[in-house]
Amino acid sequence: MANLLYVRAEPTTDLNKNTEWFTYPGVWTTYILILFFSWLIVLSLLGCSSGMAWTIVHLFHFFFRSLWTAEIVTYHFFHWKKGTPFTDDQGIYNGLTWWEQIENGKQLTRNRKFLTVVPVVLYLIASHTTNYQNPMLFFNTLAVFVLVVAKFPHMHKVRIFGINGDH
């Protein structure tokens, strides 16, 4: 009976150290909590409305720097930067972005679906709490469009207009 209350974690089949961490239990919860606490920080420091705070978090999630890592966040590290910081992979991931490396490129997995849903949910929250008013609606729509299109399965290893392609 006690075994039914716990989720059995499957050992990872991902040998890529760059993406293996995302298969660990609790990563999804941590990701959501970081977004929520980012909203609280923006709300308390800037003294803006709840909707404006969600819009700022959504745009920070897409464009700017994270409050904790001081790195450019989602788009840059998931869809732009190629390779791994580890040398023991002998360069086999040098031509792939982090998104293309997740679970060895397998499409429509639980982790990929989660990472696709997060920007959509942020978009819905930010748009609804700002009453769908411009210019926030425009910026939120632009950000979610770019993030979601980059995650489509048919965009795997695609470089639009050769941007970020290997020369």
Salt bridges, closest charged atoms under 4 A:
ASP88 OD2 - LYS17 NZ 2.86
GLU100 OE2 - ARG159 NH1 2.78
ASP166 OD1 - LYS82 NZ 3.02
